[in-house]
Amino acid sequence: MYSGLAFMIWFFISFLVSSEHNWTIYGALVISIAYLSVYVYQYQQQYISIHQGFLKINHPFASVISLSQIQAIKKIAGDYILQTPTKKITIRTKIIEETSLKELHLVLDKLSVS
C-alpha cells in the first residue's frame, strides 16, 4: 500500500510542478494504480482458503492445490511449504489470524504426509 501511495504522490507532484509531461509521470500513475488495486483485492479476500479439498492462496494470480496431492509439508521459520508432484506453495503464517491459523494447523495435521 505504501508503495502505491508513494507513486501516487510522485505522480501528483511531478504533474503539478513540471510543465512537460513525459511518459514517466504517467508510468508512476499506472504503477500506483496497480499497487493500490492489489492492496484492495488482498484486503477484500482472505489470504488463504480451504474449500472442498482444495487449498487456495488468494492473490491476483491465485495458487490452488489439492489437499490429496500434497506429498510433503515443511515448516521453516514459521511458514509452511507444501509440495505436490508439480507445485510448491509457501504459506506465510504471520499474516493469518490466530483462529484461522489454528484451523490451518488442524487441516494440515490430518494429512498423512511428512
Secondary structure in CASP SS format (residue, H / E / C, confidence):
PFRMAT SS
TARGET T0000
AUTHOR 0000-0000-0000
METHOD secondary structure of the structure
MODEL  1
M C 1.00
Y H 1.00
S H 1.00
G H 1.00
L H 1.00
A H 1.00
F H 1.00
M H 1.00
I H 1.00
W H 1.00
F H 1.00
F H 1.00
I H 1.00
S H 1.00
F H 1.00
L H 1.00
V H 1.00
S C 1.00
S C 1.00
E C 1.00
H C 1.00
N C 1.00
W H 1.00
T H 1.00
I H 1.00
Y H 1.00
G H 1.00
A H 1.00
L H 1.00
V H 1.00
I H 1.00
S H 1.00
I H 1.00
A H 1.00
Y H 1.00
L H 1.00
S H 1.00
V H 1.00
Y H 1.00
V H 1.00
Y H 1.00
Q H 1.00
Y H 1.00
Q H 1.00
Q C 1.00
Q C 1.00
Y C 1.00
I E 1.00
S E 1.00
I E 1.00
H E 1.00
Q C 1.00
G C 1.00
F E 1.00
L E 1.00
K E 1.00
I E 1.00
N C 1.00
H C 1.00
P C 1.00
F C 1.00
A C 1.00
S E 1.00
V E 1.00
I E 1.00
S E 1.00
L H 1.00
S H 1.00
Q H 1.00
I C 1.00
Q C 1.00
A E 1.00
I E 1.00
K E 1.00
K E 1.00
I E 1.00
A C 1.00
G C 1.00
D E 1.00
Y E 1.00
I E 1.00
L E 1.00
Q E 1.00
T C 1.00
P C 1.00
T C 1.00
K C 1.00
K E 1.00
I E 1.00
T E 1.00
I E 1.00
R C 1.00
T H 1.00
K H 1.00
I H 1.00
I C 1.00
E C 1.00
E H 1.00
T H 1.00
S H 1.00
L H 1.00
K H 1.00
E H 1.00
L H 1.00
H H 1.00
L H 1.00
V H 1.00
L H 1.00
D H 1.00
K H 1.00
L C 1.00
S C 1.00
V C 1.00
S C 1.00
END
